[in-house]
Amino acid sequence: MYFPSYCSSSSTSSSILRACGVRFASTLSSSVNRSFSSPCRASTPACSISCRSVSFSPAFRSVRCSAPRWSYGVDWRSPVSLRAQIRSASPVLERFERKIATMASEHPFKEILTVLPKPGGGEFGKFYSLPALNDPRIDKLPYSIRILLESAIRNCDNFQVAKEDVEKIIDWENSAPKQVEIPFKPARVLLQDFTGVPAVVDLASMREAIKDLGSDPDKINPLVPVDLVIDHSVQVDVARSENAVQANMDLEFKRNKERFAFLKWGSSAFRNMLVVPPGSGIVHQVNLEYLGRVVFNTEGILYPDSVVGTDSHTTMIDGLGVAGWGVGGIEAEAAMLGQPMSMVLPGVVGFKLSGKLRDGVTATDLVLTVTQMLRKHGVVGKFVEFYGEGMGHLSLADRATIANMSPEYGATMGFFPVDHVTLQYLKLTGRSDETVAMIEAYLRANNMFVDYNEPQQERVYSSYLELDLGDVEPCVSGPKRPHDRVPLKDMKADWHSCLDSKVGFKGFAVPKEDQDKVVKFSFHGQPAELKHGSVVIAAITSCTNTSNPSVMLGAGLVAKKACELGLEVKPWIKTSLAPGSGVVTKYLLQSGLQKYLNQQGFHLVGYGCTTCIGNSGDLEESVGSAIADNDLIAAAVLSGNRNFEGRVHPLTRANYLASPPLVVAYALAGTVDIDFEKEPLGTGKDGKHVYFKDIWPTSEEIAEVVQSSVLPEMFKSTYEAITKGNPFWNQLSVPSSSLYAWDPNSTYIHKPPYFNGMTMDPPGARGVKDAYCLLLFGDSITTDHISPAGSIHKDSPAAKYLMERGVDRKDFNSYGSRRGNDEVMARGTFANIRIVNKLLNGEVGPKTIHIPTGEKLYVYDAAMRYKSAGQDTIVMAGAEYGSGSSRDWAAKGPMLQGVKAVIAKSFERIHRSNLVGMGIIPLCFKPGEDADTLGLTGHERYTIDLPTKISDIRPGQDITVTTDNGKSFTCTLRFDTEVELAYFDHGGILQYVIRNLTKQ
């Protein structure tokens, strides 16, 4: 099979071991080390005994596999039995194993542990059978909730997971509306390098902290499989060139050598961690095509795959029937270290799909429609589960596209249960027939498989939505938010409305007399011109769409038809193609369409996240000057999932999400100010007008080329090669020490101050007294506004810090690449050039008013002035505070700036959790209230009165906030669970974990 195979202890042994505090002796014979001639990897459902480069508990810190250090060390074709090797190495361990097996017989649900027979004889393994519970409530549960139920049953030890938790989930229909708390243990954790670097930095500094407290540093090791894909570092420095991919990778390694070496060190220093090298693909596409297991078979125990990731678009795997969602980096680190995730049992929105998409309508059009519908319905904190006869007309890639944009519609998950379409995709992507047979047999036996050929048991949902796929029409979203959908036929009118409207999500306030302004300039010696709405970036990018062969090959067909008719993209438009895996290149070459994309400037620029996350690279100087000097509203069109202002490129104020074929079409048109139904794209080689309909492929044309060009062998060969690395990566030399040697001169990797002076005594509950308001925001402040992202502005505090340390401006790199340095990131927090702080009375930018003096300062400089004076600060905001990517620095940064609390109308789920994880108090205004209705100007001083004993605080209780001018108002305390209160008591989640591990 062509994805990892696993070996480890059983769930029962693992959970009993943890519950009873059993620890293996620390003096394992060195013969164990010699015995591991074949590398292995393990994952346990309960996270107590695991090995990947082999690890059981902290005691086994000396055990290593001999595989290449960047990899798991898995023999991809010859899985071995870890247990047999260990028995031969250690009779002591064998006795422990027998003892654990005896203890395991006490599992609370041992009576439903059931054999799953193979059709031809023998067995696939054993599983905890939901049907064996004989509870009619389970038959009505959404499939997504059944995954939570199975996990709770399998991990039930009446210690971390209690039988009461299982009952809460079974009674989901009644318990979910009560916002009850449950523990959840994901099967694995997924990281990308932007979030992975700070996670590994934190793990490295936690090792030092636990050592300083007198305990064993090797207690800090991932206890579940951790997959880290380096995909966020490539930038589109070079485009429209046959050499672009090599040139960009060369620059990527030059810029990021220190970060990459650090991650390579981590892959060998920490057990159970896979690092996939740069140039391999986008994390979510690699997860979908390769890493996703759907069903684990661990030492004969079968259970559903589940994953949490530090990128919010981890939800893409939901399209494969794997429960996965984004969490904060801080939460993920705790999950790695064996902590159960505490979550509120979610409501589930049932989304029924009927009919099928009309000819010429793409999956991108569908997902933008679904995003708008769900955003309007309100699904924050909920699961969305798709069902209905329309499912049979959606490919797996189409489903993954919809699941990918769960963060944009606000849901925790957009889940597609496994059915025949899923099984076909697994075979297409190279999973073995035997593996697929095991997956189907297990899911059918455990009532987790949907067979639309059979009568459907009616399931209960919290609320319902329905969409006839035939009603979906071609569309884009923008210019500033992914849920602001615009039907293609209305695009020209909508654009002019945006020019007219006041500055906002749908407005630029361009005076009428300036709207037709034409700016002429010279581009490489030839005449060029730009207007409001001119496209200057056209990017086929992002996991959302590059994993979908129908839209990628559709883009190739548009390029082919345009070439044949004589149309050509203007040379000053920065065009790029950045697919999420090497498979895309193979089928574009197989189809013969890559050459037409090249002719239109869509050359391959790299395999990774590029324009969608702001790694769009510089525009040509003449283009940039034409935009900046004339205050033009230039446009970017990209096949991404995020288009928040300031994200894609500082000079593109209008950013539209579109399908890859539409990206090519808008590049050909050169403007978003066009009615495709009435206006020509240009003039063909025969002198006649060429219209949109002349280049747009039919669904049948696309289906034919997909059928002939997308082949299983492409996936197999791509992912066999992925384990070999590349010359750049393989040449990196790293030390083998378990403690990291921090370089005080490094501007990339820096030891953070979170654990400085830490003792074994938790700091306890603490309120806020006489705090100043650092920032006063309105609605929809995203993590793109809060967290350091994109390029480092030349006049910013972060730039000043780097220049003081001898870093030239050309070597600043991006904030994302410097996430391992807290000094840079603290300075880059709230540094977005488009941020709107009401304290500035209409001025836009990364500054604030220092209230005591009235000075206008960069946010970081004001925060440091407050901090040095010993003065607390808070942030006040409107609705949807913290929406966007799951960035841990959006919480770490404010904490380092001295922010003690955030008061908002509402929070995005992951960001609120991250604030708690960093010890910041989240508070919500009461419904109908905000700073404006309460008459708060932000110039007051605020006291938040919390009980001094953590035991006196309850999740969701009312808290009084008073100001120095006599005003008082009540807020809801958004510590949502008892576990979050424990984190607050300890000063943060990582401190909580360190103290608990130290005690063990």
GIPEVEN-V714838 format. One record per helix or strand of 2 or more residues. SS is the DSSP state (@ for helix, = for strand). FROM is the first residue (numbers start at 1). TO is the last residue. If there is no record, write none. Layout:
SS | FROM | TO
SS | FROM | TO
//
This chain:
@ | 11 | 20
@ | 31 | 35
@ | 58 | 60
@ | 82 | 89
@ | 91 | 104
@ | 110 | 112
= | 113 | 117
= | 123 | 128
@ | 131 | 133
@ | 136 | 139
@ | 143 | 154
@ | 163 | 170
@ | 172 | 178
= | 181 | 184
= | 188 | 192
@ | 193 | 212
@ | 217 | 219
= | 225 | 229
@ | 244 | 269
= | 273 | 276
@ | 283 | 291
= | 295 | 298
= | 301 | 304
= | 306 | 309
@ | 312 | 320
= | 323 | 326
@ | 329 | 336
= | 341 | 344
= | 348 | 354
@ | 363 | 377
= | 383 | 387
@ | 389 | 393
@ | 396 | 404
@ | 406 | 409
= | 413 | 416
@ | 420 | 428
@ | 433 | 445
= | 463 | 468
@ | 469 | 471
= | 475 | 477
= | 485 | 487
@ | 488 | 500
@ | 512 | 514
= | 518 | 523
= | 526 | 531
= | 534 | 540
@ | 543 | 546
@ | 549 | 565
= | 574 | 577
@ | 582 | 591
@ | 594 | 599
@ | 611 | 613
@ | 621 | 629
= | 635 | 638
= | 654 | 657
@ | 660 | 669
= | 682 | 683
= | 689 | 690
@ | 692 | 695
@ | 699 | 709
@ | 712 | 724
@ | 727 | 730
= | 768 | 776
@ | 783 | 786
@ | 797 | 804
@ | 809 | 811
@ | 816 | 818
@ | 822 | 828
@ | 838 | 840
= | 847 | 850
= | 855 | 858
@ | 859 | 868
= | 873 | 876
@ | 889 | 896
= | 899 | 904
@ | 909 | 917
= | 921 | 925
= | 941 | 944
@ | 950 | 952
= | 958 | 963
= | 968 | 973
@ | 978 | 986
@ | 989 | 999
//
